[in-house]
Amino acid sequence: MTALRLPRRDGTLAPWAPSGARPPAPPSSPPGARIAYAAAHVVADPLAAGDPAHEVVLDWDATLAFRHHLWSCGLGVAEAMDTAQRGMGLDWTTTRELIRRTGEAARDGGGRWVAGVGTDQLPPGLSTVDEVVSAWRDQLDFVLGAGATPVVMASRALAAAATGPADYRSAYGKLLSDVDGPVLLHWLGEQFDPALSGYWGHHDVRDAARELANLCADHAPVLAGVKVSVLDAGVETEFRRALPDGVACYTGDDFSYPKLIAGDDRGHSEALLGIFDPIAPVAGAALAALDYGDTAGFHALLDPTVALAREIFRAPTRHYKVGVVLLAYLSGHQDHFRMVAGLESARSIVHLAEVLRLADAAGVLPDPELAVARMRPLLETAGVR
């Protein structure tokens, strides 16, 4: 295998060559023992003439082809979530078109999908709680019309407007009292978005979890589940056990997902994960093992991906999308390493090199030689020869 010299965190360069490990074959049908969605990234158009900081232009063919790739691996697609750069470059106008096109793709031979319902159409500045609810309702209606199960995302506007837990109970209560269900709720921790600090009216994560569990009990008939992205497996497990019957917990913990999905004798988490975007073939095969009760096989496939996930989602966690898009480029799913709003510049070449190393060790690179060839110009741009 062709070797590269990769930078390390101590400032040195070290020779590296890929191991040649490749992902397993995808399952012949979607796994059934767990419900699993991959939060999907978007592919920017690298040749768009406008300023990427102010104009969003997507490569629609590559973006939709990647959704078909996720479906082919046995996973559902979680569309228009934070992985797609909601709140970090992707505007609501483009998001509407993304949801519409994914809906068409799902109807034309795709698979299961859900889509994010946010409040990002609101103008800048402080909004009222009622304006937040109205914005949610507009997006929820659009998502339902496109054929997806709605995922009600945590709202920056509500975090700014709310003065305490009562405002959260009021806002979510007004929204959920008007839906027939099913919907998912999404608790995105401040690691992923600092603007959501103190969400649910509490800065202590366990107090926030109890607040959310009580809300779920009040609205259980219309809730299919809650996605929890707080990167604390203990908190998630406690929260999962506090949920009412019929309301599932979907792990968004990109650090501890294997043990949370595997679960224990008191239950398990379903999955809605950003890390499933770059490791889709491995994730699909691992989940299929659970269909046969092969927990050891599940862990043998999925556990080696955790080191990669912890690197991709390292602090500042909100920039994890860079590693996700890098691996899509290195794996041949897109022809460039460019992102909406130029976000590819948010991570260092040292981080990118470590993502490559760990992706190879986890066996998620479908063509290691292609990955080497595509990594080389990135290294050269950074001055590594």
C-alpha positions in Angstrom: 0.0 0.0 0.0 1.1 3.5 -0.8 2.5 5.4 2.2 1.9 8.9 3.4 3.6 11.1 6.0 1.0 12.2 8.4 1.3 15.0 11.0 0.8 14.1 14.7 -0.2 16.2 17.7 3.4 16.4 18.9 4.4 18.3 15.8 6.2 15.5 14.1 5.5 13.6 10.9 5.2 9.8 10.9 5.0 7.4 7.9 1.7 5.7 7.5 0.2 3.2 5.1 -3.4 1.8 5.1 -4.0 -1.7 6.4 -6.2 -2.6 3.5 -9.2 -3.4 5.7 -12.5 -2.8 4.0 -16.1 -2.5 5.3 -18.3 -5.6 5.4 -21.0 -6.2 2.8 -24.3 -4.5 3.7 -27.2 -6.6 5.0 -29.6 -8.0 2.4 -32.5 -6.2 4.1 -32.8 -3.4 6.7 -32.0 -4.7 10.2 -35.1 -5.2 12.4 -33.9 -5.6 15.9 -33.2 -1.9 16.3 -34.5 1.2 14.6 -31.5 3.1 13.2 -31.1 6.4 11.3 -28.0 8.0 10.0 -28.1 11.8 10.2 -26.9 12.7 6.7 -24.6 15.5 5.6 -25.1 17.6 2.5 -22.7 18.0 -0.4 -21.8 21.6 -1.4 -21.4 22.6 -5.0 -17.7 23.5 -5.2 -18.0 25.4 -8.4 -20.8 27.8 -7.2 -19.9 31.3 -8.2 -21.2 33.0 -5.0 -19.5 33.7 -1.7 -19.9 30.4 0.3 -20.3 32.4 3.5 -23.5 34.0 2.2 -24.9 31.7 -0.5 -25.9 28.1 -0.1 -25.6 26.0 -3.3 -25.7 22.2 -3.0 -24.7 19.5 -5.4 -28.1 17.8 -5.5 -27.0 14.7 -7.4 -24.2 13.9 -5.0 -26.4 14.8 -1.9 -29.2 12.5 -3.0 -26.9 9.7 -4.1 -25.5 9.7 -0.6 -29.0 9.2 0.8 -29.4 6.1 -1.4 -26.0 4.9 -0.1 -27.3 5.1 3.5 -30.5 3.2 2.5 -28.5 0.6 0.7 -26.6 -0.1 4.0 -29.9 -0.9 5.8 -30.1 2.4 7.6 -32.8 5.1 7.7 -32.0 8.7 6.7 -32.4 11.5 9.3 -32.7 14.5 7.0 -32.1 18.2 7.6 -30.6 17.6 11.1 -27.5 19.3 12.6 -25.3 17.0 10.5 -26.7 18.7 7.4 -25.4 22.0 8.9 -28.7 23.3 10.2 -27.7 26.4 12.1 -24.2 26.2 10.6 -24.6 27.4 7.1 -27.7 25.6 5.7 -30.6 28.1 5.4 -34.3 27.3 5.6 -34.9 27.9 1.9 -32.3 25.3 0.9 -33.5 23.0 3.7 -37.0 23.0 2.3 -35.7 21.9 -1.1 -33.6 19.3 0.6 -36.5 17.8 2.4 -38.7 17.9 -0.7 -36.1 16.1 -2.8 -35.4 13.5 -0.2 -39.1 12.8 0.0 -39.2 12.2 -3.7 -36.1 9.9 -3.5 -37.7 8.0 -0.6 -40.9 7.5 -2.7 -38.9 6.4 -5.7 -37.2 3.5 -4.1 -35.6 4.9 -1.0 -36.2 3.8 2.5 -37.3 5.0 6.0 -36.6 8.6 6.8 -37.3 11.3 9.3 -36.7 15.1 9.0 -35.8 17.9 11.3 -38.4 20.5 12.3 -36.7 23.7 13.5 -37.3 27.4 13.8 -34.5 28.7 11.6 -36.9 30.6 9.4 -37.3 33.2 12.2 -35.6 36.5 11.6 -32.5 37.4 13.8 -33.3 38.8 17.1 -35.4 37.8 20.1 -38.6 35.9 19.3 -41.6 35.3 21.6 -42.5 31.8 22.7 -45.6 31.9 20.6 -43.5 32.9 17.5 -41.3 29.9 18.2 -44.4 27.6 18.3 -45.7 29.0 15.1 -42.4 28.5 13.3 -42.3 24.9 14.5 -45.8 24.3 13.2 -45.0 25.7 9.8 -42.0 23.4 9.4 -43.8 20.4 10.9 -46.6 20.8 8.3 -44.0 20.9 5.5 -42.2 17.8 6.8 -45.4 15.9 7.1 -46.4 16.9 3.6 -43.0 15.6 2.3 -43.8 12.2 3.8 -41.3 12.1 6.7 -41.8 11.6 10.4 -41.0 15.0 12.0 -38.1 15.4 14.5 -38.8 18.5 16.6 -35.4 20.0 17.0 -34.2 22.0 20.0 -34.7 25.7 19.1 -32.1 28.4 19.6 -34.9 30.9 19.5 -36.7 29.2 22.4 -33.5 28.9 24.4 -33.1 32.7 24.0 -36.7 33.5 24.8 -37.5 31.1 27.6 -37.1 32.4 31.2 -37.5 29.0 32.9 -38.9 25.5 32.6 -42.5 26.8 32.4 -41.8 28.4 29.0 -40.5 25.1 27.7 -43.5 23.2 29.0 -45.8 25.8 27.4 -44.1 25.9 24.0 -43.8 22.1 23.6 -47.3 21.7 25.1 -48.9 24.0 22.5 -47.1 22.3 19.7 -47.8 18.7 20.7 -51.4 19.3 21.6 -52.1 20.1 17.9 -50.4 17.1 16.3 -51.8 13.6 15.8 -48.3 12.0 15.9 -46.1 10.3 15.7 -43.3 12.8 16.2 -39.8 12.6 17.7 -38.3 15.2 20.0 -34.6 16.1 19.9 -32.5 17.1 22.9 -29.3 18.5 21.5 -26.7 19.2 24.2 -24.7 22.4 24.4 -21.6 20.4 23.3 -23.2 20.3 19.9 -24.6 23.9 20.0 -23.5 26.3 22.8 -26.6 28.4 22.0 -28.7 25.6 23.6 -27.1 25.9 27.0 -29.7 25.6 29.8 -32.3 23.9 27.5 -35.4 22.7 29.2 -34.8 25.5 31.8 -32.0 23.7 33.6 -28.2 23.9 33.5 -27.8 20.6 35.4 -28.1 17.8 32.8 -30.0 15.4 35.2 -32.5 18.1 36.1 -33.0 18.8 32.4 -33.5 15.0 31.8 -36.2 14.8 34.5 -37.9 17.9 33.0 -38.0 16.3 29.5 -39.2 12.9 30.9 -42.1 14.6 32.6 -42.9 16.4 29.3 -42.9 13.0 27.5 -45.2 11.5 30.1 -47.7 14.4 29.5 -47.7 13.9 25.7 -46.9 10.2 25.3 -49.7 9.4 22.9 -48.2 11.5 20.1 -44.5 10.8 20.8 -42.7 8.0 19.0 -39.4 8.8 20.8 -36.8 11.2 21.9 -33.3 11.6 20.5 -30.8 12.3 23.2 -27.5 14.0 22.3 -25.8 14.9 25.6 -22.7 12.6 25.4 -23.3 11.1 28.8 -24.3 7.4 28.7 -25.3 7.4 32.3 -27.7 10.2 31.9 -29.1 8.7 28.8 -29.7 5.3 30.4 -31.5 6.9 33.4 -33.6 9.0 31.0 -34.5 6.0 28.9 -35.7 4.1 31.9 -37.9 7.1 33.0 -39.7 7.3 29.7 -43.3 6.1 29.5 -44.2 2.9 27.6 -44.3 3.5 23.9 -41.9 6.4 23.8 -38.5 5.1 22.6 -35.1 6.6 23.4 -32.9 7.2 20.3 -29.2 7.6 21.2 -27.4 10.5 19.8 -24.3 9.7 21.9 -21.5 9.5 19.4 -19.1 8.4 22.1 -20.9 5.4 23.7 -23.4 4.2 21.0 -22.5 0.5 20.9 -23.3 -0.2 24.6 -26.4 2.0 24.5 -27.8 0.3 21.3 -26.9 -3.2 22.7 -28.6 -2.3 25.9 -29.2 -4.5 28.9 -31.9 -6.5 30.6 -33.8 -3.3 31.3 -33.9 -2.1 27.7 -31.9 -0.5 24.9 -31.7 2.7 22.9 -32.6 3.0 19.2 -30.2 5.0 17.1 -30.2 8.4 15.4 -26.5 9.2 14.9 -24.2 11.5 13.0 -21.4 8.9 13.2 -23.5 6.5 11.2 -23.1 8.7 8.1 -19.4 7.9 7.7 -19.5 4.3 9.1 -22.8 3.3 7.4 -21.7 -0.1 6.0 -20.2 -1.2 9.3 -23.2 0.1 11.2 -25.6 -1.8 9.0 -23.7 -5.0 9.3 -23.4 -4.7 13.0 -27.1 -4.0 13.5 -27.9 -7.0 11.3 -25.9 -9.2 13.7 -28.4 -8.3 16.5 -31.2 -9.7 14.3 -29.6 -13.1 14.9 -28.9 -12.5 18.6 -25.2 -12.2 17.8 -24.3 -9.5 20.3 -20.6 -10.5 20.2 -20.6 -10.0 16.4 -22.3 -6.6 16.8 -19.6 -5.4 19.2 -16.8 -6.9 17.1 -17.9 -4.7 14.2 -19.0 -1.6 15.9 -16.6 -1.2 18.9 -13.6 -0.5 16.7 -15.4 2.6 15.3 -15.6 4.3 18.7 -12.1 5.7 18.6 -12.9 7.2 15.2 -16.1 8.7 16.5 -14.5 10.2 19.5 -11.9 11.9 17.3 -14.5 13.2 14.8 -16.7 14.5 17.7 -13.9 15.9 19.8 -14.3 19.4 21.2 -15.4 21.7 19.9 -18.0 19.0 19.0 -20.1 21.3 16.8 -17.4 21.0 14.1 -17.8 17.2 13.8 -19.3 17.7 10.4 -15.8 18.3 9.0 -14.7 14.8 9.7 -17.9 13.4 8.3 -17.5 15.2 5.0 -13.8 14.3 4.9 -14.6 10.6 5.0 -17.3 11.0 2.4 -14.6 12.6 0.1 -12.0 10.0 1.0 -14.5 7.2 0.4 -15.5 8.4 -3.1 -19.0 9.6 -2.3 -18.2 13.2 -3.4 -15.4 14.6 -5.6 -14.2 17.4 -3.3 -13.6 18.4 0.3 -15.6 21.6 0.4 -18.5 22.4 2.7 -21.4 24.8 3.0 -20.1 28.1 4.4 -16.5 27.0 3.9 -16.7 25.0 7.2 -13.9 22.6 6.0 -11.5 25.1 7.4 -12.8 24.6 11.0 -10.5 21.6 11.7 -6.7 21.2 11.6 -4.7 19.0 9.2 -3.6 17.1 12.3 -7.2 16.3 13.1 -7.9 15.2 9.5 -4.8 13.0 9.5 -6.0 11.3 12.7 -9.4 10.8 11.2 -7.8 9.0 8.3 -5.7 6.8 10.6 -8.7 5.8 12.7 -11.0 5.2 9.8 -8.5 2.8 8.4 -8.2 1.0 11.7 -12.0 0.8 12.0 -12.3 -0.8 8.5 -14.6 1.9 7.1 -12.6 2.9 4.0 -14.1 1.2 1.0 -11.0 1.9 -1.2 -7.9 2.7 0.9 -5.8 3.5 -2.1 -8.3 6.1 -3.2 -8.3 7.5 0.3 -4.5 7.9 0.1 -4.7 9.6 -3.3 -7.3 12.1 -2.1 -5.5 12.8 1.2 -2.2 13.6 -0.5 -3.2 17.0 -2.0 -4.8 18.0 1.4 -1.4 17.3 3.1 0.5 19.2 0.4 -1.7 22.2 0.8 -0.8 22.2 4.5 2.9 22.1 3.6 3.4 18.3 4.2 5.6 16.8 1.4 
